[in-house]
Amino acid sequence: MSLTAGIDIGSITAKAAILRDGELLGTRVIFTGYNAEAAGRRVFEELLAELGLVPPDIVRIVATGYGRRSVSIANKAVTEIMCHAAGARFLDPSVRSLIDIGGQDSKAVVMDENGRVTNFTMNDKCAAGTGRFLEVMARALEADLDEFGALSLRAERPAKISSLCTVFAESEVISLIARGETRENIIAGIHEAIASRVSAMANRIGLAAPLMMTGGVARNAGVVQALEKVIGMPVVISPYAQVTGAIGAAVFTR
């Protein structure tokens, strides 16, 4: 029996996944906090405890994510691009491209029929179209971020959010609130703005179907629906979307 682990340190959450002989055994998600090194150790140890395992049971650990270099217990660090691609293919071998919207960046990846990355693009210079952008909007609307997807699907007419800058978009949202626009319409407009930003980035590399969305924002049905509309193809969502990078890191141990 061979047990391998992947640890994905994101700006908002830290994720861990363990594979046993190439089969997914379990996953865990916690908030990263200010100490990425501690978060990596804690998410790994909590998953081990949950599965009734101890550190010596794991033969190899690969780290990924923006904080991958801080995971001292890892045997190797691999980029998010490679790990999300490997994780997506693990979850659905037919996938040929993916969009990942994380806490502080967004990326798009295209793969060949063998799962090799052939092209990618990413936005890591601006918060627009990321989980941070959604967090700021949720605070402005005094709404629970977990409710965003359901609320936007009840919109009658999505509000127009013209700015993709987080600061200016927040000002627009405050103005819309002052004019009496419904929360549902504003949130739907926010999702359309994100979809527009991400699709413009992704279309530069020529997305191929089937397309999978990974990252925590994939749990937001409103963003998924907006992306499908603007990209013009269905988006595959795995129950393990948020931990795809960690799964891919565990795959890389092989």
C-alpha positions as CSV (number, residue, x, y, z in Angstrom):
1,M,0.0,0.0,0.0
2,S,1.4,3.4,-1.1
3,L,0.1,6.6,0.5
4,T,0.9,10.0,-1.0
5,A,-0.2,13.5,-0.1
6,G,-0.7,16.9,-1.7
7,I,-0.8,20.2,0.2
8,D,-2.2,23.3,-1.5
9,I,-1.5,26.6,0.3
10,G,-3.8,29.3,-1.1
11,S,-4.2,32.9,0.0
12,I,-7.5,32.1,1.7
13,T,-7.5,28.4,2.4
14,A,-5.1,25.5,2.8
15,K,-6.0,22.1,1.4
16,A,-4.7,18.6,1.7
17,A,-5.4,15.4,-0.1
18,I,-4.2,11.8,0.4
19,L,-4.2,9.1,-2.2
20,R,-3.8,5.4,-1.6
21,D,-2.4,3.5,-4.5
22,G,-3.8,6.2,-6.8
23,E,-7.3,6.3,-5.3
24,L,-8.5,9.4,-3.4
25,L,-8.6,8.5,0.3
26,G,-9.6,11.9,1.8
27,T,-9.4,15.7,1.7
28,R,-9.3,18.6,4.2
29,V,-9.8,22.4,3.9
30,I,-8.9,25.0,6.6
31,F,-8.3,28.8,6.5
32,T,-4.7,29.7,5.8
33,G,-4.4,32.6,8.2
34,Y,-1.2,34.6,8.5
35,N,1.2,31.6,8.8
36,A,1.3,29.5,5.6
37,E,3.9,27.1,7.1
38,A,1.7,26.4,10.1
39,A,-1.4,26.0,8.0
40,G,0.3,23.4,5.8
41,R,1.3,21.3,8.8
42,R,-2.1,21.7,10.4
43,V,-4.3,20.8,7.4
44,F,-2.0,17.8,6.8
45,E,-2.1,16.6,10.4
46,E,-5.9,17.1,10.7
47,L,-6.4,15.0,7.6
48,L,-4.1,12.3,8.9
49,A,-6.0,12.2,12.2
50,E,-9.3,12.0,10.4
51,L,-8.1,9.0,8.4
52,G,-6.5,7.3,11.3
53,L,-3.0,7.7,9.9
54,V,0.4,9.0,11.2
55,P,3.1,11.0,9.2
56,P,5.4,8.0,8.7
57,D,2.5,6.3,6.7
58,I,2.9,8.9,3.9
59,V,5.7,8.0,1.5
60,R,5.9,11.3,-0.4
61,I,4.4,14.8,-0.1
62,V,4.1,17.5,-2.8
63,A,3.2,21.1,-2.1
64,T,1.5,23.6,-4.4
65,G,-0.2,27.0,-4.3
66,Y,1.2,30.4,-3.6
67,G,2.7,29.3,-0.3
68,R,4.2,26.0,-1.6
69,R,7.7,27.1,-0.8
70,S,6.8,27.5,2.9
71,V,5.8,23.8,3.3
72,S,8.9,22.4,4.8
73,I,7.5,18.9,5.3
74,A,7.0,18.5,1.5
75,N,9.5,16.5,-0.6
76,K,8.8,18.8,-3.6
77,A,7.0,21.9,-4.7
78,V,5.1,22.0,-8.0
79,T,3.2,25.0,-9.6
80,E,-0.5,25.4,-9.4
81,I,-0.8,25.2,-13.2
82,M,0.6,21.7,-13.3
83,C,-1.3,20.5,-10.2
84,H,-4.7,21.8,-11.2
85,A,-4.3,20.2,-14.6
86,A,-3.3,16.9,-13.0
87,G,-6.1,17.1,-10.4
88,A,-8.7,18.0,-13.1
89,R,-7.6,15.0,-15.2
90,F,-7.7,12.7,-12.1
91,L,-11.3,13.8,-11.4
92,D,-12.4,13.6,-15.1
93,P,-9.9,12.1,-17.7
94,S,-11.9,13.6,-20.5
95,V,-11.2,17.2,-19.5
96,R,-9.2,19.2,-22.0
97,S,-9.2,22.7,-20.3
98,L,-9.9,24.3,-17.0
99,I,-10.6,27.6,-15.4
100,D,-9.4,28.1,-11.8
101,I,-10.7,31.1,-9.8
102,G,-8.8,31.2,-6.5
103,G,-8.5,33.7,-3.7
104,Q,-6.0,36.0,-5.2
105,D,-5.6,34.9,-8.8
106,S,-7.4,33.3,-11.7
107,K,-6.0,31.1,-14.4
108,A,-7.0,29.1,-17.5
109,V,-5.2,26.0,-18.7
110,V,-5.4,23.9,-21.9
111,M,-4.3,20.3,-22.1
112,D,-3.8,17.7,-24.8
113,E,-5.5,14.3,-24.9
114,N,-2.8,12.9,-22.7
115,G,-3.3,15.6,-20.0
116,R,-0.1,17.5,-20.8
117,V,-0.4,21.3,-20.4
118,T,-0.1,22.9,-23.8
119,N,-1.0,26.5,-22.9
120,F,-2.0,28.6,-20.0
121,T,-2.7,32.2,-18.9
122,M,-3.2,33.7,-15.5
123,N,-4.1,37.0,-13.7
124,D,-2.2,37.4,-10.5
125,K,-1.7,41.2,-10.6
126,C,-5.2,42.3,-9.9
127,A,-8.0,41.1,-7.5
128,A,-10.7,41.5,-10.1
129,G,-12.3,38.2,-10.9
130,T,-11.0,36.4,-7.8
131,G,-12.3,35.2,-4.5
132,R,-11.0,38.4,-2.9
133,F,-13.1,40.4,-5.3
134,L,-16.2,38.5,-4.2
135,E,-15.3,38.9,-0.5
136,V,-15.1,42.7,-0.9
137,M,-18.5,42.7,-2.7
138,A,-20.1,40.6,0.0
139,R,-19.0,43.0,2.7
140,A,-20.3,46.0,0.7
141,L,-23.7,44.2,0.4
142,E,-23.7,42.9,4.0
143,A,-24.4,39.5,2.6
144,D,-23.1,36.0,3.3
145,L,-20.7,35.0,0.5
146,D,-22.0,31.4,0.7
147,E,-25.5,32.7,-0.3
148,F,-24.2,34.6,-3.4
149,G,-24.9,31.8,-5.9
150,A,-28.5,31.2,-4.8
151,L,-29.3,35.0,-4.5
152,S,-28.0,35.8,-8.0
153,L,-30.1,33.0,-9.6
154,R,-33.2,34.9,-8.3
155,A,-32.2,38.1,-10.1
156,E,-34.7,39.6,-12.5
157,R,-32.2,41.8,-14.3
158,P,-28.5,41.8,-13.5
159,A,-27.2,45.2,-12.6
160,K,-24.5,46.7,-14.8
161,I,-21.1,46.7,-13.1
162,S,-18.9,48.6,-15.6
163,S,-15.6,48.6,-13.6
164,L,-13.4,45.5,-13.1
165,C,-11.2,47.3,-10.6
166,T,-12.2,46.0,-7.1
167,V,-12.1,49.5,-5.6
168,F,-14.2,51.2,-8.3
169,A,-16.6,48.2,-8.5
170,E,-17.2,48.5,-4.8
171,S,-18.1,52.2,-5.3
172,E,-20.5,51.2,-8.1
173,V,-22.1,48.6,-5.8
174,I,-22.6,51.2,-3.0
175,S,-24.2,53.6,-5.6
176,L,-26.5,50.8,-6.8
177,I,-27.6,50.1,-3.2
178,A,-28.3,53.8,-2.7
179,R,-30.5,53.9,-5.8
180,G,-32.5,51.0,-4.5
181,E,-31.3,48.2,-6.8
182,T,-32.1,44.7,-5.4
183,R,-29.3,42.7,-3.8
184,E,-30.1,39.8,-6.2
185,N,-29.6,42.0,-9.3
186,I,-26.4,43.5,-7.9
187,I,-24.9,40.1,-7.2
188,A,-25.9,38.8,-10.6
189,G,-24.2,41.8,-12.1
190,I,-21.1,41.1,-10.1
191,H,-21.0,37.5,-11.3
192,E,-21.4,38.7,-14.9
193,A,-18.5,41.1,-14.4
194,I,-16.3,38.3,-13.1
195,A,-17.3,36.0,-16.0
196,S,-16.5,38.8,-18.5
197,R,-13.1,39.3,-17.0
198,V,-12.2,35.6,-16.7
199,S,-13.5,34.7,-20.1
200,A,-11.5,37.5,-21.8
201,M,-8.4,36.0,-20.2
202,A,-9.3,32.4,-21.0
203,N,-10.3,32.9,-24.6
204,R,-6.8,34.1,-25.4
205,I,-5.5,30.5,-25.2
206,G,-8.4,28.8,-27.0
207,L,-10.4,26.8,-24.5
208,A,-11.3,23.2,-25.6
209,A,-14.3,21.2,-24.3
210,P,-14.8,19.5,-21.9
211,L,-14.1,22.5,-19.7
212,M,-13.8,22.1,-15.9
213,M,-13.9,24.9,-13.3
214,T,-11.7,24.4,-10.2
215,G,-11.1,26.4,-7.0
216,G,-13.4,27.6,-4.3
217,V,-15.4,29.9,-6.5
218,A,-16.6,26.9,-8.4
219,R,-19.1,26.4,-5.6
220,N,-20.8,29.6,-6.6
221,A,-23.6,28.5,-9.0
222,G,-24.1,32.1,-10.1
223,V,-20.5,32.5,-11.3
224,V,-20.7,29.1,-13.1
225,Q,-23.9,30.1,-14.9
226,A,-22.5,33.4,-15.9
227,L,-19.3,31.8,-17.2
228,E,-21.2,29.2,-19.2
229,K,-23.3,32.0,-20.8
230,V,-20.3,34.1,-21.9
231,I,-18.0,31.3,-22.9
232,G,-20.6,29.4,-24.7
233,M,-19.9,25.9,-23.4
234,P,-20.9,23.8,-20.4
235,V,-18.7,23.9,-17.4
236,V,-17.9,20.6,-15.5
237,I,-18.0,21.1,-11.7
238,S,-16.6,18.4,-9.5
239,P,-17.6,18.0,-5.8
240,Y,-13.8,18.2,-5.2
241,A,-13.4,21.5,-7.1
242,Q,-11.9,23.4,-4.1
243,V,-9.3,20.7,-3.5
244,T,-8.3,20.0,-7.1
245,G,-4.9,21.5,-6.6
246,A,-4.1,19.4,-3.6
247,I,-5.3,16.3,-5.4
248,G,-3.1,17.1,-8.3
249,A,-0.2,17.6,-6.0
250,A,-0.8,14.1,-4.6
251,V,-1.0,12.7,-8.1
252,F,2.4,14.3,-8.8
253,T,4.0,12.2,-6.1
254,R,3.6,9.3,-8.5
